[in-house]
Every structure is written in structure tokens, then in C-alpha cells.
Amino acid sequence: MDLLNQLTASFQDAFHSDPLLICSPGRVNLIGEHTDYNEGFVLPAAIDKAIYLAVGPRTDDELHFVAYDLNKTYQGTLNDLLPTHTWADYLLGVAAQFRLAGQPIKGFNCVFGGTIPMGAGLSSSAALENGVGFALNELFGLGLDRIAMLKMSQRAENDFVGAKVGIMDMFASMMGKANHVIKLDCRSLEYAYAPLQMDGISIVLCDSRVKHSLVTSEYNTRRAECEAGVRFLKTFYPEIHSLRDVTMVMLDTHLKHAQPLIYRRCAYVVQENQRLLDGVAALEANDIRAFGQLMYGSHEGLSHWYEVSCPELDTLVDIARDHPGVLGARMMGGGFGGCTINLVYENALDDFTHLITKQYKVRTGKDTYLHVCKIQNGTNLISRSVSY
Ligand code: GAF
């Protein structure tokens, strides 16, 4: 039985009714890391790994959730929405945001599972939050647009889960378009879809299979460091609002010697924004080789200046760099574990897989898993076997 049938059967078993089925994908980001919360640009896309939700409305205020893959359940009510510090918070946080926004929701039942590898940095939490928001919108006929829903997901993550993430993951998962990347301006939320024309080239994710326990606190620290840099620079340039408004000349003039650590963080962000703009130009010119070089530059910055990589991610990038079939590689997402993203010639895929699997084991003692991913549409309804 495939996953959708399993989720449906589990829902029918638990709630004696037919569910609505929703697919909410994970994401990749080609370039532009840790730029979203600095009001910069990102270049993500939704992928063919997703969270699937079987959902149904209730007439009371009760919440009944089943995390199918974890074999865990949660029961509560809409009147008692407090963080549990478990997986349930991704659902509860979204319900809390809908309540805060005055949306007329009732209780609901939800069974969910998925194909996004856990802790791999592919945004399973954003996918789940988007799926829940999308479900509430459908179940209770709220008429919200996608941007409104993904903003609810971000607030759920920021205020309920406590991770001060930017908007990229929710945006990519909700707004993704098959075979396109999204060039997103995280300040204005203006976006454009760019066709991903990479004939003969695959997007390959290599999972380091490590997850640093400090990932959330380190992430929040990086964000605070960027904000500290902006506050300092504001004394010289009152008009600036975020690192988006800052140049390397400003940083070199005022921050370099005064605050070397903050300088390195800010310099990485300013340079990464420029790499993204150069990368978009390279893609438009169909110069994937140039784009790949920018990916390596991004990794160097993330590893040495922003310090969010780890030995395992660095090892994966080093191995990839030595392979002639790889055009570019870098760590992806928040860091401290998760995946690298690699652009690999299709005809070199087998050889690359063999080499990186073997070398990663030799150098780290760990196994890596590879995922060749396709770019898909964002959060959507799979079926409406019933009407609410
Ligand atoms: C995580 C966050 F959720 C995103 O908002 C983004 O900041 C990313 O790390 C780094 O680019 O995925």
C-alpha cells in the first residue's frame, strides 16, 4: 500500500470518515543562504519530497493528530494552545495563528506522514505548517490566498516553535512551480519564476545525516549578529534598514576593525546577496558552470565566515569538488548538518554516487544518502473525495 492509501486508511480507522488529502513539499535552495531574514534574495524551489496530510473538520474544538511515521498521537483543544515542545507544535502553532488572526476555525483531525527525510534540512517543518494552514483554509472555507497562509506558517514557527526563521522555506513550499526556481525578494515578497533549464544536469542532495543539537540557538544567534551589525552601522548610515542596504565599503570602513566577528557575519551576507544576483544572471545566460562556481563560493562563505557548516558538510563538498562530473556544490539551508546541494551531469551520476558514498564513509565513518530531486508544484490539494 502506498503512503497515501496508508494515511487514508489510518484516518478512516481513527475517525470513521473520509479525509481531504493534501501534499505539501519540501524545498531546495540553489543559492542565497541566510539572506532571507536580512531582507535579501533567495532562489529556492519546491521538490518531489513532501508531507502528506489526511484531514477532516470537527464540529467541536478538539484537535486529534496522528504522526503516522512516528507512530505518535496528540489530543487537545483549540482552547488550550500551548507549546508542547514536540512535533505537535507545528500543527498547534498554525492553529494558534489562525485563532489570533480571528479566523473562524473549529477543531480538526489530521493524520500526516511523508517522504522528506527527517532532519535533512529540506524544510519538513515548513511543509507541515503550510499543509496545516492549507487544510484549515479548505476545511473551513476561509478564502485565504497563499501568501497569507505562508505568512501564518512563518509566524507559527517564529512565535510558537521559537525558531526565528526567515520566509524562504514556507514561500518555496507553498509557491513552488514545477521545473522553475523562484527568485524571491524577501523584503518586498516580490517574486518571479525562472525556468530551470539544465538539460543533462541533475540536482543531487547528499545527506550528511548529522544534525547539530544547537541548530536553533546558533541560527537565532546568527540572526542576532546580523541585527547587531545593522544597529552599529546605523550610527553612520541612519537610512539603512537591514543588511540588504549595506555595501562592503560600509563594512570595511566601519566594522572590520571595530567588531571583527560581526564583520565576518555581515560580509558573508552582503557577498551572498551579490552571488545570488550573479547566479541569476548566469542561469539566464545558461552558464551553469559559472553558477556552479558561485555555489562553491557560497559554501566557503558559509563555512569560514558565517560558520554554520560542520566537518561532515565540508567533507561532502570537498569530495564533490574533486569530481569532474560536478558543476557546483554547497551546504544548503540553516546548516550544522542536513544536506549539500550538488549540480551533477546526468551521465556522471553513477560514478559520483559511488565515489561520494565510499569517500564519505572513509573520511567520516558515516553513511550518506543521495536524493536526485525534481522541482515540483507547491502545497496543493490531492483529492477532494468529500465536500465540506
Ligand atoms: C533555514 C530557515 F528556515 C530559512 O528561513 C533560511 O534562513 C535558511 O535556514 C538559511 O538560508 O532553512
Boltz pocket constraint, residues with backbone or C-beta under 6 A from the ligand:
constraints:
  - pocket:
      binder: B
      contacts: [[A, 32], [A, 33], [A, 34], [A, 35], [A, 36], [A, 37], [A, 121], [A, 165], [A, 166], [A, 167], [A, 168], [A, 169], [A, 333], [A, 334], [A, 335]]
      max_distance: 6.0
